[in-house]
Amino acid sequence: MAKIMVVDDAAFMRMFMKDILETAGHQVVCEASNGREAIEKYVTFRPDLVTMDITMPDIDGIEALKLIMERDPAAQVIMCSAMGHREMILEAIRSGAKDFVVKPLQGSRVLDAVDRLLEV
């Protein structure tokens, strides 16, 4: 299946997301706890897909998304956040996110988003 990078500042959320993805047969090739680390690891690991939290220290998820898209316009990024405000969703999509999953995460919704992106 897909090689995926999971980005979230909360270790328990990374573990939860990793469990959802690996149970479905995907490989989590790396994890990052902030936007700066996500950019560095994206360049190193070149995952097929990224799940990214928005609210993180150092560099937030939307800024990290923009910087990843500058480096790889074909990047497949799903934003994940408890803050499902319309304006934030629109900014993420305008910045290059392919989907937006609202927390608390539901495994079926995460996998639907992943499957849709992998079909492309």
Rosetta blueprint (number, residue, H / E / L):
1 M L
2 A L
3 K E
4 I E
5 M E
6 V E
7 V E
8 D L
9 D L
10 A L
11 A H
12 F H
13 M H
14 R H
15 M H
16 F H
17 M H
18 K H
19 D H
20 I H
21 L H
22 E H
23 T H
24 A L
25 G L
26 H L
27 Q E
28 V E
29 V E
30 C E
31 E E
32 A E
33 S L
34 N L
35 G H
36 R H
37 E H
38 A H
39 I H
40 E H
41 K H
42 Y H
43 V H
44 T H
45 F H
46 R L
47 P L
48 D L
49 L E
50 V E
51 T E
52 M E
53 D E
54 I L
55 T L
56 M L
57 P L
58 D L
59 I L
60 D L
61 G H
62 I H
63 E H
64 A H
65 L H
66 K H
67 L H
68 I H
69 M H
70 E H
71 R H
72 D L
73 P L
74 A L
75 A L
76 Q L
77 V E
78 I E
79 M E
80 C E
81 S E
82 A L
83 M L
84 G L
85 H L
86 R H
87 E H
88 M H
89 I H
90 L H
91 E H
92 A H
93 I H
94 R H
95 S L
96 G L
97 A L
98 K L
99 D E
100 F E
101 V E
102 V E
103 K L
104 P L
105 L L
106 Q L
107 G H
108 S H
109 R H
110 V H
111 L H
112 D H
113 A H
114 V H
115 D H
116 R H
117 L H
118 L H
119 E H
120 V L
